[in-house]
């Protein structure tokens, strides 16, 4: 059973990984994604497309179609060697209007390292 200190450390690590994930989306940081995505990673984008890791990295290599990506309301649930991160984002679209999304990322601890195994994004 996880101790309170272990759980706090996991949440702190996952919060930092979530920040890295958001930063990587905004700045097309394929290198960082390559480090934090599991080999079997899949993502469901807001347009309902479902992509594997390679297609996600290819998509990420292109500049984001928005700026000022901010994350809000981060809620992290650790369940042993799995964790869910739920959050909301806001951003500025290329036309200057405001946009937003909600997402859920699933993380798995492998040999002591947290890796993202799945992501789902919904635009609002």
N, CA, C and O atoms as a GROMACS GRO file, in nm:
protein
  496
    1UNK      N    1   0.084  -0.118   0.000
    1UNK     CA    2   0.000   0.000   0.000
    1UNK      C    3   0.089   0.124   0.000
    1UNK      O    4   0.188   0.129   0.072
    2UNK      N    5   0.054   0.223  -0.080
    2UNK     CA    6   0.134   0.346  -0.092
    2UNK      C    7   0.121   0.430   0.034
    2UNK      O    8   0.012   0.447   0.090
    3UNK      N    9   0.234   0.481   0.078
    3UNK     CA   10   0.232   0.571   0.192
    3UNK      C   11   0.188   0.709   0.146
    3UNK      O   12   0.186   0.738   0.027
    4UNK      N   13   0.152   0.792   0.241
    4UNK     CA   14   0.112   0.929   0.210
    4UNK      C   15   0.224   1.005   0.141
    4UNK      O   16   0.199   1.082   0.048
    5UNK      N   17   0.348   0.984   0.186
    5UNK     CA   18   0.464   1.052   0.126
    5UNK      C   19   0.485   1.006  -0.018
    5UNK      O   20   0.514   1.088  -0.106
    6UNK      N   21   0.470   0.876  -0.043
    6UNK     CA   22   0.484   0.823  -0.179
    6UNK      C   23   0.377   0.881  -0.269
    6UNK      O   24   0.405   0.921  -0.382
    7UNK      N   25   0.254   0.886  -0.220
    7UNK     CA   26   0.143   0.940  -0.297
    7UNK      C   27   0.166   1.086  -0.330
    7UNK      O   28   0.141   1.129  -0.443
    8UNK      N   29   0.215   1.164  -0.233
    8UNK     CA   30   0.245   1.306  -0.256
    8UNK      C   31   0.354   1.319  -0.362
    8UNK      O   32   0.343   1.402  -0.452
    9UNK      N   33   0.458   1.239  -0.352
    9UNK     CA   34   0.567   1.243  -0.450
    9UNK      C   35   0.515   1.208  -0.589
    9UNK      O   36   0.550   1.274  -0.686
   10UNK      N   37   0.431   1.104  -0.599
   10UNK     CA   38   0.372   1.067  -0.728
   10UNK      C   39   0.291   1.183  -0.785
   10UNK      O   40   0.303   1.214  -0.904
   11UNK      N   41   0.211   1.246  -0.704
   11UNK     CA   42   0.129   1.359  -0.752
   11UNK      C   43   0.217   1.473  -0.798
   11UNK      O   44   0.189   1.535  -0.900
   12UNK      N   45   0.323   1.502  -0.723
   12UNK     CA   46   0.416   1.608  -0.764
   12UNK      C   47   0.483   1.574  -0.897
   12UNK      O   48   0.494   1.659  -0.985
   13UNK      N   49   0.528   1.449  -0.912
   13UNK     CA   50   0.589   1.406  -1.038
   13UNK      C   51   0.491   1.414  -1.154
   13UNK      O   52   0.525   1.462  -1.262
   14UNK      N   53   0.370   1.368  -1.131
   14UNK     CA   54   0.268   1.371  -1.236
   14UNK      C   55   0.228   1.514  -1.271
   14UNK      O   56   0.200   1.544  -1.387
   15UNK      N   57   0.224   1.602  -1.173
   15UNK     CA   58   0.194   1.743  -1.200
   15UNK      C   59   0.303   1.803  -1.290
   15UNK      O   60   0.273   1.877  -1.384
   16UNK      N   61   0.429   1.772  -1.260
   16UNK     CA   62   0.540   1.821  -1.343
   16UNK      C   63   0.534   1.761  -1.483
   16UNK      O   64   0.558   1.831  -1.581
   17UNK      N   65   0.502   1.632  -1.494
   17UNK     CA   66   0.489   1.568  -1.625
   17UNK      C   67   0.373   1.629  -1.704
   17UNK      O   68   0.383   1.646  -1.825
   18UNK      N   69   0.264   1.661  -1.636
   18UNK     CA   70   0.152   1.727  -1.702
   18UNK      C   71   0.195   1.863  -1.756
   18UNK      O   72   0.160   1.899  -1.868
   19UNK      N   73   0.270   1.938  -1.677
   19UNK     CA   74   0.322   2.068  -1.723
   19UNK      C   75   0.411   2.048  -1.846
   19UNK      O   76   0.402   2.125  -1.942
   20UNK      N   77   0.498   1.946  -1.844
   20UNK     CA   78   0.583   1.916  -1.959
   20UNK      C   79   0.499   1.882  -2.082
   20UNK      O   80   0.529   1.926  -2.192
   21UNK      N   81   0.394   1.804  -2.062
   21UNK     CA   82   0.306   1.763  -2.171
   21UNK      C   83   0.243   1.887  -2.236
   21UNK      O   84   0.246   1.901  -2.358
   22UNK      N   85   0.186   1.975  -2.154
   22UNK     CA   86   0.122   2.097  -2.206
   22UNK      C   87   0.225   2.185  -2.277
   22UNK      O   88   0.198   2.237  -2.386
   23UNK      N   89   0.341   2.203  -2.216
   23UNK     CA   90   0.447   2.282  -2.278
   23UNK      C   91   0.487   2.222  -2.413
   23UNK      O   92   0.510   2.294  -2.510
   24UNK      N   93   0.496   2.089  -2.419
   24UNK     CA   94   0.535   2.021  -2.543
   24UNK      C   95   0.431   2.038  -2.652
   24UNK      O   96   0.466   2.050  -2.769
   25UNK      N   97   0.303   2.038  -2.616
   25UNK     CA   98   0.197   2.064  -2.713
   25UNK      C   99   0.213   2.204  -2.772
   25UNK      O  100   0.213   2.221  -2.893
   26UNK      N  101   0.228   2.303  -2.685
   26UNK     CA  102   0.236   2.442  -2.729
   26UNK      C  103   0.361   2.469  -2.814
   26UNK      O  104   0.357   2.548  -2.907
   27UNK      N  105   0.471   2.401  -2.781
   27UNK     CA  106   0.599   2.433  -2.845
   27UNK      C  107   0.649   2.322  -2.939
   27UNK      O  108   0.767   2.321  -2.976
   28UNK      N  109   0.562   2.231  -2.977
   28UNK     CA  110   0.596   2.124  -3.072
   28UNK      C  111   0.722   2.048  -3.030
   28UNK      O  112   0.809   2.022  -3.113
   29UNK      N  113   0.731   2.015  -2.903
   29UNK     CA  114   0.850   1.950  -2.848
   29UNK      C  115   0.841   1.799  -2.862
   29UNK      O  116   0.808   1.728  -2.766
   30UNK      N  117   0.869   1.750  -2.981
   30UNK     CA  118   0.862   1.608  -3.010
   30UNK      C  119   0.963   1.531  -2.924
   30UNK      O  120   0.934   1.420  -2.879
   31UNK      N  121   1.081   1.588  -2.901
   31UNK     CA  122   1.184   1.522  -2.821
   31UNK      C  123   1.132   1.489  -2.682
   31UNK      O  124   1.151   1.377  -2.633
   32UNK      N  125   1.065   1.586  -2.617
   32UNK     CA  126   1.013   1.560  -2.481
   32UNK      C  127   0.902   1.457  -2.485
   32UNK      O  128   0.895   1.370  -2.398
   33UNK      N  129   0.814   1.466  -2.584
   33UNK     CA  130   0.709   1.364  -2.596
   33UNK      C  131   0.770   1.226  -2.615
   33UNK      O  132   0.720   1.127  -2.561
   34UNK      N  133   0.876   1.218  -2.691
   34UNK     CA  134   0.942   1.089  -2.713
   34UNK      C  135   0.989   1.028  -2.581
   34UNK      O  136   0.995   0.906  -2.568
   35UNK      N  137   1.021   1.112  -2.485
   35UNK     CA  138   1.066   1.066  -2.354
   35UNK      C  139   0.952   1.023  -2.262
   35UNK      O  140   0.969   0.932  -2.182
   36UNK      N  141   0.837   1.088  -2.273
   36UNK     CA  142   0.731   1.065  -2.174
   36UNK      C  143   0.612   0.983  -2.225
   36UNK      O  144   0.522   0.951  -2.147
   37UNK      N  145   0.611   0.948  -2.353
   37UNK     CA  146   0.502   0.865  -2.406
   37UNK      C  147   0.545   0.718  -2.409
   37UNK      O  148   0.655   0.685  -2.453
   38UNK      N  149   0.456   0.632  -2.364
   38UNK     CA  150   0.481   0.488  -2.372
   38UNK      C  151   0.481   0.444  -2.518
   38UNK      O  152   0.421   0.509  -2.603
   39UNK      N  153   0.546   0.334  -2.545
   39UNK     CA  154   0.551   0.282  -2.682
   39UNK      C  155   0.411   0.255  -2.737
   39UNK      O  156   0.386   0.275  -2.856
   40UNK      N  157   0.320   0.212  -2.652
   40UNK     CA  158   0.184   0.179  -2.696
   40UNK      C  159   0.085   0.294  -2.676
   40UNK      O  160  -0.035   0.272  -2.669
   41UNK      N  161   0.135   0.417  -2.668
   41UNK     CA  162   0.052   0.536  -2.652
   41UNK      C  163  -0.048   0.550  -2.767
   41UNK      O  164  -0.015   0.526  -2.883
   42UNK      N  165  -0.171   0.590  -2.732
   42UNK     CA  166  -0.274   0.627  -2.828
   42UNK      C  167  -0.342   0.753  -2.782
   42UNK      O  168  -0.349   0.782  -2.662
   43UNK      N  169  -0.393   0.830  -2.878
   43UNK     CA  170  -0.462   0.955  -2.846
   43UNK      C  171  -0.589   0.966  -2.928
   43UNK      O  172  -0.592   0.935  -3.047
   44UNK      N  173  -0.696   1.012  -2.862
   44UNK     CA  174  -0.818   1.050  -2.931
   44UNK      C  175  -0.822   1.202  -2.932
   44UNK      O  176  -0.834   1.265  -2.827
   45UNK      N  177  -0.812   1.260  -3.052
   45UNK     CA  178  -0.817   1.405  -3.067
   45UNK      C  179  -0.961   1.454  -3.062
   45UNK      O  180  -1.055   1.375  -3.069
   46UNK      N  181  -0.977   1.584  -3.050
   46UNK     CA  182  -1.111   1.642  -3.038
   46UNK      C  183  -1.196   1.625  -3.163
   46UNK      O  184  -1.318   1.638  -3.156
   47UNK      N  185  -1.134   1.595  -3.278
   47UNK     CA  186  -1.211   1.569  -3.400
   47UNK      C  187  -1.251   1.422  -3.412
   47UNK      O  188  -1.301   1.379  -3.516
   48UNK      N  189  -1.227   1.345  -3.305
   48UNK     CA  190  -1.259   1.202  -3.294
   48UNK      C  191  -1.160   1.113  -3.367
   48UNK      O  192  -1.181   0.992  -3.373
   49UNK      N  193  -1.052   1.168  -3.422
   49UNK     CA  194  -0.950   1.082  -3.481
   49UNK      C  195  -0.874   1.011  -3.370
   49UNK      O  196  -0.857   1.064  -3.260
   50UNK      N  197  -0.830   0.891  -3.399
   50UNK     CA  198  -0.764   0.804  -3.303
   50UNK      C  199  -0.628   0.770  -3.362
   50UNK      O  200  -0.621   0.706  -3.467
   51UNK      N  201  -0.520   0.811  -3.295
   51UNK     CA  202  -0.387   0.796  -3.353
   51UNK      C  203  -0.293   0.722  -3.258
   51UNK      O  204  -0.307   0.728  -3.136
   52UNK      N  205  -0.196   0.654  -3.317
   52UNK     CA  206  -0.094   0.587  -3.237
   52UNK      C  207   0.019   0.685  -3.206
   52UNK      O  208   0.014   0.802  -3.244
   53UNK      N  209   0.118   0.636  -3.138
   53UNK     CA  210   0.230   0.719  -3.094
   53UNK      C  211   0.300   0.789  -3.211
   53UNK      O  212   0.325   0.909  -3.206
   54UNK      N  213   0.330   0.714  -3.316
   54UNK     CA  214   0.401   0.771  -3.431
   54UNK      C  215   0.322   0.885  -3.495
   54UNK      O  216   0.377   0.990  -3.527
   55UNK      N  217   0.192   0.864  -3.515
   55UNK     CA  218   0.107   0.968  -3.574
   55UNK      C  219   0.094   1.088  -3.480
   55UNK      O  220   0.088   1.202  -3.527
   56UNK      N  221   0.089   1.064  -3.350
   56UNK     CA  222   0.083   1.174  -3.254
   56UNK      C  223   0.210   1.257  -3.260
   56UNK      O  224   0.204   1.380  -3.260
   57UNK      N  225   0.326   1.192  -3.266
   57UNK     CA  226   0.452   1.265  -3.274
   57UNK      C  227   0.461   1.344  -3.404
   57UNK      O  228   0.510   1.457  -3.405
   58UNK      N  229   0.413   1.287  -3.513
   58UNK     CA  230   0.410   1.358  -3.642
   58UNK      C  231   0.320   1.482  -3.631
   58UNK      O  232   0.356   1.590  -3.678
   59UNK      N  233   0.205   1.465  -3.570
   59UNK     CA  234   0.112   1.577  -3.551
   59UNK      C  235   0.177   1.686  -3.464
   59UNK      O  236   0.165   1.805  -3.493
   60UNK      N  237   0.244   1.645  -3.360
   60UNK     CA  238   0.307   1.738  -3.267
   60UNK      C  239   0.420   1.817  -3.333
   60UNK      O  240   0.447   1.930  -3.294
   61UNK      N  241   0.484   1.759  -3.432
   61UNK     CA  242   0.596   1.826  -3.499
   61UNK      C  243   0.552   1.954  -3.571
   61UNK      O  244   0.635   2.042  -3.596
   62UNK      N  245   0.425   1.965  -3.603
   62UNK     CA  246   0.373   2.085  -3.671
   62UNK      C  247   0.339   2.191  -3.566
   62UNK      O  248   0.290   2.157  -3.459
   63UNK      N  249   0.364   2.317  -3.596
   63UNK     CA  250   0.333   2.424  -3.499
   63UNK      C  251   0.186   2.420  -3.458
   63UNK      O  252   0.097   2.395  -3.540
   64UNK      N  253   0.162   2.447  -3.331
   64UNK     CA  254   0.025   2.451  -3.279
   64UNK      C  255  -0.053   2.562  -3.348
   64UNK      O  256   0.003   2.664  -3.387
   65UNK      N  257  -0.182   2.541  -3.362
   65UNK     CA  258  -0.271   2.638  -3.427
   65UNK      C  259  -0.330   2.734  -3.327
   65UNK      O  260  -0.439   2.788  -3.349
   66UNK      N  261  -0.261   2.756  -3.217
   66UNK     CA  262  -0.307   2.845  -3.111
   66UNK      C  263  -0.187   2.890  -3.028
   66UNK      O  264  -0.078   2.834  -3.040
   67UNK      N  265  -0.209   2.990  -2.947
   67UNK     CA  266  -0.104   3.040  -2.857
   67UNK      C  267  -0.162   3.051  -2.717
   67UNK      O  268  -0.282   3.031  -2.695
   68UNK      N  269  -0.076   3.084  -2.624
   68UNK     CA  270  -0.116   3.110  -2.485
   68UNK      C  271  -0.193   2.992  -2.424
   68UNK      O  272  -0.294   3.011  -2.356
   69UNK      N  273  -0.143   2.871  -2.449
   69UNK     CA  274  -0.207   2.752  -2.393
   69UNK      C  275  -0.184   2.750  -2.241
   69UNK      O  276  -0.070   2.749  -2.194
   70UNK      N  277  -0.292   2.750  -2.167
   70UNK     CA  278  -0.289   2.749  -2.020
   70UNK      C  279  -0.369   2.630  -1.968
   70UNK      O  280  -0.470   2.592  -2.027
   71UNK      N  281  -0.322   2.573  -1.859
   71UNK     CA  282  -0.392   2.460  -1.799
   71UNK      C  283  -0.458   2.504  -1.669
   71UNK      O  284  -0.404   2.586  -1.594
   72UNK      N  285  -0.577   2.449  -1.643
   72UNK     CA  286  -0.656   2.485  -1.525
   72UNK      C  287  -0.719   2.359  -1.464
   72UNK      O  288  -0.734   2.256  -1.531
   73UNK      N  289  -0.755   2.370  -1.339
   73UNK     CA  290  -0.836   2.267  -1.273
   73UNK      C  291  -0.775   2.127  -1.285
   73UNK      O  292  -0.847   2.031  -1.313
   74UNK      N  293  -0.646   2.115  -1.265
   74UNK     CA  294  -0.578   1.986  -1.276
   74UNK      C  295  -0.620   1.898  -1.158
   74UNK      O  296  -0.608   1.937  -1.042
   75UNK      N  297  -0.669   1.780  -1.189
   75UNK     CA  298  -0.712   1.683  -1.088
   75UNK      C  299  -0.641   1.552  -1.117
   75UNK      O  300  -0.663   1.490  -1.222
   76UNK      N  301  -0.555   1.508  -1.025
   76UNK     CA  302  -0.473   1.389  -1.044
   76UNK      C  303  -0.520   1.280  -0.950
   76UNK      O  304  -0.533   1.302  -0.829
   77UNK      N  305  -0.544   1.161  -1.006
   77UNK     CA  306  -0.583   1.046  -0.926
   77UNK      C  307  -0.481   0.936  -0.947
   77UNK      O  308  -0.462   0.888  -1.059
   78UNK      N  309  -0.415   0.895  -0.839
   78UNK     CA  310  -0.316   0.786  -0.844
   78UNK      C  311  -0.383   0.660  -0.793
   78UNK      O  312  -0.442   0.658  -0.684
   79UNK      N  313  -0.374   0.553  -0.872
   79UNK     CA  314  -0.432   0.424  -0.838
   79UNK      C  315  -0.326   0.317  -0.857
   79UNK      O  316  -0.324   0.245  -0.956
   80UNK      N  317  -0.237   0.309  -0.757
   80UNK     CA  318  -0.126   0.214  -0.768
   80UNK      C  319  -0.028   0.257  -0.874
   80UNK      O  320   0.031   0.365  -0.866
   81UNK      N  321  -0.012   0.172  -0.975
   81UNK     CA  322   0.082   0.202  -1.084
   81UNK      C  323   0.014   0.268  -1.204
   81UNK      O  324   0.073   0.277  -1.311
   82UNK      N  325  -0.109   0.315  -1.185
   82UNK     CA  326  -0.179   0.391  -1.288
   82UNK      C  327  -0.225   0.523  -1.229
   82UNK      O  328  -0.251   0.534  -1.109
   83UNK      N  329  -0.235   0.624  -1.314
   83UNK     CA  330  -0.285   0.754  -1.270
   83UNK      C  331  -0.364   0.817  -1.383
   83UNK      O  332  -0.335   0.798  -1.501
   84UNK      N  333  -0.464   0.893  -1.343
   84UNK     CA  334  -0.543   0.971  -1.439
   84UNK      C  335  -0.522   1.118  -1.408
   84UNK      O  336  -0.523   1.161  -1.293
   85UNK      N  337  -0.503   1.196  -1.514
   85UNK     CA  338  -0.495   1.341  -1.499
   85UNK      C  339  -0.609   1.400  -1.581
   85UNK      O  340  -0.617   1.383  -1.702
   86UNK      N  341  -0.697   1.470  -1.511
   86UNK     CA  342  -0.808   1.541  -1.574
   86UNK      C  343  -0.777   1.689  -1.563
   86UNK      O  344  -0.730   1.734  -1.459
   87UNK      N  345  -0.802   1.765  -1.667
   87UNK     CA  346  -0.776   1.910  -1.660
   87UNK      C  347  -0.852   1.981  -1.772
   87UNK      O  348  -0.916   1.920  -1.858
   88UNK      N  349  -0.842   2.112  -1.766
   88UNK     CA  350  -0.906   2.201  -1.863
   88UNK      C  351  -0.799   2.294  -1.917
   88UNK      O  352  -0.707   2.331  -1.844
   89UNK      N  353  -0.809   2.331  -2.044
   89UNK     CA  354  -0.717   2.429  -2.100
   89UNK      C  355  -0.793   2.546  -2.160
   89UNK      O  356  -0.911   2.536  -2.194
   90UNK      N  357  -0.723   2.656  -2.171
   90UNK     CA  358  -0.769   2.771  -2.249
   90UNK      C  359  -0.655   2.810  -2.342
   90UNK      O  360  -0.538   2.784  -2.312
   91UNK      N  361  -0.689   2.872  -2.455
   91UNK     CA  362  -0.588   2.913  -2.552
   91UNK      C  363  -0.647   3.019  -2.643
   91UNK      O  364  -0.768   3.042  -2.644
   92UNK      N  365  -0.559   3.083  -2.718
   92UNK     CA  366  -0.600   3.184  -2.815
   92UNK      C  367  -0.583   3.125  -2.954
   92UNK      O  368  -0.474   3.080  -2.990
   93UNK      N  369  -0.692   3.125  -3.033
   93UNK     CA  370  -0.688   3.072  -3.169
   93UNK      C  371  -0.618   3.172  -3.261
   93UNK      O  372  -0.597   3.288  -3.225
   94UNK      N  373  -0.582   3.126  -3.380
   94UNK     CA  374  -0.511   3.213  -3.475
   94UNK      C  375  -0.594   3.334  -3.516
   94UNK      O  376  -0.537   3.436  -3.556
   95UNK      N  377  -0.726   3.324  -3.508
   95UNK     CA  378  -0.811   3.439  -3.543
   95UNK      C  379  -0.829   3.536  -3.426
   95UNK      O  380  -0.901   3.635  -3.438
   96UNK      N  381  -0.765   3.507  -3.313
   96UNK     CA  382  -0.773   3.593  -3.195
   96UNK      C  383  -0.882   3.556  -3.097
   96UNK      O  384  -0.887   3.609  -2.986
   97UNK      N  385  -0.971   3.465  -3.135
   97UNK     CA  386  -1.078   3.425  -3.044
   97UNK      C  387  -1.022   3.327  -2.941
   97UNK      O  388  -0.916   3.268  -2.959
   98UNK      N  389  -1.097   3.311  -2.833
   98UNK     CA  390  -1.055   3.221  -2.725
   98UNK      C  391  -1.114   3.082  -2.747
   98UNK      O  392  -1.225   3.068  -2.797
   99UNK      N  393  -1.039   2.982  -2.709
   99UNK     CA  394  -1.084   2.844  -2.718
   99UNK      C  395  -1.052   2.771  -2.589
   99UNK      O  396  -0.987   2.826  -2.500
  100UNK      N  397  -1.098   2.648  -2.581
  100UNK     CA  398  -1.072   2.569  -2.463
  100UNK      C  399  -1.092   2.422  -2.490
  100UNK      O  400  -1.148   2.382  -2.592
  101UNK      N  401  -1.045   2.342  -2.397
  101UNK     CA  402  -1.061   2.197  -2.407
  101UNK      C  403  -1.062   2.136  -2.268
  101UNK      O  404  -1.026   2.201  -2.169
  102UNK      N  405  -1.102   2.012  -2.263
  102UNK     CA  406  -1.085   1.928  -2.145
  102UNK      C  407  -1.010   1.806  -2.194
  102UNK      O  408  -1.024   1.763  -2.308
  103UNK      N  409  -0.930   1.752  -2.104
  103UNK     CA  410  -0.857   1.631  -2.142
  103UNK      C  411  -0.842   1.537  -2.025
  103UNK      O  412  -0.848   1.577  -1.908
  104UNK      N  413  -0.822   1.412  -2.059
  104UNK     CA  414  -0.788   1.309  -1.962
  104UNK      C  415  -0.669   1.233  -2.018
  104UNK      O  416  -0.673   1.182  -2.130
  105UNK      N  417  -0.562   1.227  -1.940
  105UNK     CA  418  -0.444   1.150  -1.976
  105UNK      C  419  -0.429   1.035  -1.877
  105UNK      O  420  -0.453   1.051  -1.757
  106UNK      N  421  -0.390   0.920  -1.928
  106UNK     CA  422  -0.369   0.803  -1.843
  106UNK      C  423  -0.219   0.773  -1.843
  106UNK      O  424  -0.155   0.762  -1.947
  107UNK      N  425  -0.166   0.759  -1.722
  107UNK     CA  426  -0.024   0.734  -1.702
  107UNK      C  427  -0.004   0.600  -1.633
  107UNK      O  428  -0.086   0.559  -1.551
  108UNK      N  429   0.105   0.531  -1.668
  108UNK     CA  430   0.141   0.404  -1.605
  108UNK      C  431   0.285   0.413  -1.554
  108UNK      O  432   0.373   0.467  -1.620
  109UNK      N  433   0.304   0.360  -1.434
  109UNK     CA  434   0.440   0.356  -1.379
  109UNK      C  435   0.507   0.228  -1.427
  109UNK      O  436   0.456   0.118  -1.404
  110UNK      N  437   0.620   0.243  -1.494
  110UNK     CA  438   0.695   0.130  -1.547
  110UNK      C  439   0.838   0.139  -1.497
  110UNK      O  440   0.910   0.234  -1.528
  111UNK      N  441   0.880   0.040  -1.420
  111UNK     CA  442   1.015   0.039  -1.364
  111UNK      C  443   1.046   0.171  -1.293
  111UNK      O  444   1.157   0.223  -1.304
  112UNK      N  445   0.947   0.224  -1.220
  112UNK     CA  446   0.966   0.345  -1.142
  112UNK      C  447   0.949   0.474  -1.219
  112UNK      O  448   0.963   0.582  -1.161
  113UNK      N  449   0.919   0.467  -1.349
  113UNK     CA  450   0.905   0.586  -1.432
  113UNK      C  451   0.761   0.597  -1.481
  113UNK      O  452   0.703   0.499  -1.528
  114UNK      N  453   0.702   0.717  -1.469
  114UNK     CA  454   0.567   0.741  -1.519
  114UNK      C  455   0.573   0.770  -1.668
  114UNK      O  456   0.649   0.856  -1.713
  115UNK      N  457   0.489   0.697  -1.746
  115UNK     CA  458   0.477   0.718  -1.891
  115UNK      C  459   0.331   0.735  -1.927
  115UNK      O  460   0.244   0.667  -1.872
  116UNK      N  461   0.304   0.825  -2.019
  116UNK     CA  462   0.166   0.845  -2.064
  116UNK      C  463   0.130   0.736  -2.165
  116UNK      O  464   0.201   0.717  -2.264
  117UNK      N  465   0.021   0.665  -2.139
  117UNK     CA  466  -0.021   0.556  -2.226
  117UNK      C  467  -0.142   0.593  -2.312
  117UNK      O  468  -0.169   0.528  -2.413
  118UNK      N  469  -0.215   0.699  -2.272
  118UNK     CA  470  -0.334   0.735  -2.347
  118UNK      C  471  -0.374   0.879  -2.317
  118UNK      O  472  -0.352   0.929  -2.207
  119UNK      N  473  -0.434   0.944  -2.416
  119UNK     CA  474  -0.484   1.080  -2.400
  119UNK      C  475  -0.615   1.094  -2.476
  119UNK      O  476  -0.633   1.035  -2.582
  120UNK      N  477  -0.705   1.172  -2.420
  120UNK     CA  478  -0.830   1.204  -2.488
  120UNK      C  479  -0.858   1.352  -2.469
  120UNK      O  480  -0.852   1.404  -2.357
  121UNK      N  481  -0.888   1.421  -2.579
  121UNK     CA  482  -0.908   1.566  -2.578
  121UNK      C  483  -1.047   1.597  -2.630
  121UNK      O  484  -1.090   1.541  -2.731
  122UNK      N  485  -1.116   1.687  -2.562
  122UNK     CA  486  -1.247   1.735  -2.606
  122UNK      C  487  -1.243   1.886  -2.612
  122UNK      O  488  -1.212   1.951  -2.512
  123UNK      N  489  -1.274   1.943  -2.725
  123UNK     CA  490  -1.277   2.089  -2.739
  123UNK      C  491  -1.414   2.140  -2.694
  123UNK      O  492  -1.517   2.077  -2.716
  124UNK      N  493  -1.411   2.255  -2.631
  124UNK     CA  494  -1.536   2.318  -2.588
  124UNK      C  495  -1.555   2.452  -2.653
  124UNK      O  496  -1.655   2.519  -2.629
   0.00000   0.00000   0.00000
